[in-house]
Amino acid sequence: MDDHGIALPLSPALRWENDADGPAVVLLDQTRLPAAETELACRDVPALVAAIQTLAVRGAPLLGIAGAYGVALAAVRGDDVEAAAALLADARPTAVNLAYGVTRALAAYREALGERGDLAAAASVVLEAARELHVEDARAAARMAGHGRGLLRELVPGDGYRLLTHCNTGVLVSGGEGTALGVVLAAHRDGALARLWIDETRPLLQGARLTAWEAARFGMPHTLLADNAAGSLLASGQVDAVLVGADRIAADGSTANKVGTYPLAVLARHHGVPFLVVAPTTTVDLGTPDGGAIHVEQRDAGEVTHLPVAPRTPVAPAGTLAYNPAFDVTPPELITAIVTENGVASPVNGKTLAALVDAGA
Ligand SMILES: CSC[C@H]1O[C@H](OP(=O)(O)O)[C@H](O)[C@@H]1O
């Protein structure tokens, strides 16, 4: 429930548990989807860090929530909370939300400990801080969906939207119903979604494995495509808008998102198709001035040379070198609008973006 007593749809991707086996951050293991829906109970911070690094839990807003619960897990266990927070914040570099969630939880812990000097009391305070972030993100997801559906009504004549998305941005990245896919879901619930085109999103196939799984669960009309087919699809006139998420939005509106987003933005601009980024203001990092200052995570070559699902069949000869940036950066001039829980920034620039961040302060 949110603070107005309104039932908020909380994501199935992550929950806190403290049962006979002790405290745990319980995840829907995203490395096993779509073949299996299995839970992964992280009972200490090293296990949660490993889950973050293997993308058992992933997606910027959800990483922030996981990081905050990780600090709470260390506190409840009586571990070194400062050391645990450092491990969590460094688990993945690009999504600003992870460091944000960890920092916010750690600040709550430090304040409580300073005031009361009581570890148990501080542990309950930081757990409540994690829960607050969780609900805030679910509320932000609902508000982004509202702003996004309004923008689509302005941009796309009639109903029957044909929307293209990249990677995965639904319940599996959120405390609630997601970012970009949350907007698509709202359009679907309005009866306005004719087709969701899903980029498979090499190399880890978040689109094929996760977005198609979410679209099927919600009954959305959807079609999967190889990333390389997006250009001819846009050229064919079958896409009314492209919607993507974000991992870090710099102060000038430059946006880091899953690799393949930047070429999609160039294609969308070339074909005159609106390109929308949907992200909560916790993904905006006014301390990072522009795209060149964003640290893009480089990941293991094995993710490119092997399929991402068991038995991880090699698709290249042994010893093949691979270039595997997890993200790329789209400049603000290629982005039609950034949709946040506080409203829409368009044109995308430092002024319109800062106004949305300030609106939530
Ligand atoms: C809206 S957060 C989802 C965002 O995170 C994904 O990256 P990863 O799967 O590596 O966590 C991708 O960039 C999505 O757009």
The ligand as a Gaussian input file, in Angstrom:
#p B3LYP/6-31G(d) Opt

LIG

0 1
 C       15.147000       0.594000     -16.400000
 S       16.510000      -0.237000     -15.772000
 C       16.686000      -1.405000     -16.993000
 C       17.954000      -1.201000     -17.709000
 O       18.956000      -2.012000     -17.104000
 C       19.388000      -2.931000     -18.071000
 O       20.727000      -3.279000     -17.924000
 P       21.089000      -4.691000     -17.212000
 O       20.175000      -5.706000     -17.798000
 O       22.547000      -4.879000     -17.571000
 O       20.876000      -4.451000     -15.734000
 C       19.171000      -2.189000     -19.362000
 O       20.122000      -1.173000     -19.539000
 C       17.812000      -1.626000     -19.120000
 O       17.422000      -0.582000     -19.933000

